[in-house]
Amino acid sequence: MLAFPPLDGARAGWEPLLAKFAERGAIVAAAGAAKGAAIALPIVDAMHPVTAPVAMIQSFYRFADALAVGRGYDPDAPPLLKKVTETI
């Protein structure tokens, strides 16, 4: 599981949630300092909490793409997800 917890006070609520996923056997990686069983992924220090989610996700986009391709998935054609919205 790849998690992008917020950098403000709401982050404390994520720690128990990530721990539950780890207890159930998930490999948990969290952007920023991680506690417990989560793997800490490096992020730029001192980001503003409002803009941090965009910066964190952008920095891991290429990783997620490479991981999907490496596992045999096509990121441009995900199973069970239609990436085009049709309007009538």
N, C-alpha and C positions, 0 to 999 in steps of 0.2 A: 504494500500500500504506500503510495506516495502522497504525503500530506503537506499542506501549506498553511500551518497555523498562523493566526494573526500575531502581530508583534506588540499588541497592547495588552491590557488587562484580561481580555477574553482568552488569551493563550492558556491561562491556568485551567480553563475548562476543557481544553483539548488533551491535556496530559492523561487524565483517567480514561478518556475515550481511546486514545492511541494504545494505552496499556491493555485495554480490553481486547482490542484487535490482536495484539501480540500474544496475549494469553490463549487466544483461540487458534494460534498457529500461524498468523499472518506475519510476513516480514514487513516491518514498518520502517519507513524512512521519512523523516520530517525535516523540512527546511528550517535551518536555524538550530539553536541549541536544543537538544532533545534530552529528555530524562527517561529513565527506565529502560525498556527494551528497544526503544526506537533508535535507529541509526541517524545521527545528526549529519545533515547535508549542509555544506558551507553556503552562506549567503553574505551579501555585502553588509557590513556593520552600519549602524546608525541610519537606517532607512526610516522615513516617516511612515507611521502605521497606515495612513490612508493610501499611499502609493506602493507600499511594500508588496501587496499581493500580486500586482501586475509585474513588478520587477522579478519577484521570485518565480512566478510561473514562466515568464519569458526565459529566464536563465536555465530552466530545466526542460524547455520545449524540445531542443535538439536531442537531449538525453532520452526523453520519452519516445521520440520518433525512432531513434536508433534501437532502443530496446524492443519496440513493437516489430520493427523490420527483422531484428535478430531472432525474434521468436516466431517468425514466419507470418506475421500479420501485415496487412496493408493499411496504414493509417488513413489513406484516402478512401477506403471502402470498409469501414468497421462493420462487423456482423451485428445485425439487429438494430442498426442505427441508420436512418436516412438523413444525409447531410444537406438535403435540399428541401426548402420549404416551398410548397406549392400554394399559390393563392388563386382562388376562384372568383 
